[in-house]
């Protein structure tokens, strides 16, 4: 909306409202000139000599070029660089899974050469993987080296325990891998179709249940290590199957959260580096899902023998 200051009703901008003596003397003439220059200015500034500051500068009013520069600044939540895409996430996730497979291959190779040491190394690997998982989960920015180190250690652990269980119950490896891929593909298809979505209530329940399950698992792990309670500890029999089924549901919902975070990150245009965080989340969820499925299958096989 354009404003004609020459016909303004404000007495401060109306020459008729000025005292006569102020209009007639030399000071009044200069004041009228300054007022006229100000009113005719394109940017709302006084047209004075180059050696003098403008009215706007004297009173802290930004100039047009300053306003344009501020307008062109990135958002507070934005960044300058390449945004994350689905292709970035897929590529980084494949790299992470390649590290998992590499670790598993090393474990199987060592197990065939020195089987008496493989479970000891697997114990070290799972503890190192747990520490790396906590570090990666709470870092503000993803570190590809730490994420790949996590994938390697988890791959070694998975390879070692799968090798042991495969010797005890032939075919469990194929069953566990197949079931994991089926669950992953089903969740992805349902999420892509919009039939499955994360909700605040489910997410809150998931977080509480996951913490409780983590505490239970650590206690059970300690019992297995330091007592003669058995290979599965408190998770033997049908109780173990029920707990395992609940854990599989938690790991499945973890995948839904991963897909949600990836979708929101791509739509928000977050930095490309956060593709590594997405890859870490997917890797951790799938490793968790595979372990729980493998455990349930082994428990069921042990009960049938």
ABEGO torsion letter per residue (X at the ends): XBBBAAABABAAABAAABBAAAAABAAAAAAAAAAAAAAABAAGBBBBBAABBBAAAAAGBBBAAAAAAAAABBBAABBBEBBBBAAAAAAAAAAAAAAAAAAAAAAAAAAAABAAAAAAAAAAAAAAAAAAAAAAAABABBBAAAAAAAAAAAAAAAAAAAAAAAAABBGAAAAAAAAAAAAAAAAAAAAAAGABBBBAAAAAAAAAAAAAAAAAAAAAAAAAAABAAEAAEAABEAAAAAAAAAAAAAAAAAAAAAAAAAAAAAAAGBBAAAAAAAAAAAAAAAAAAAAAAAAAAAAAAAAAX
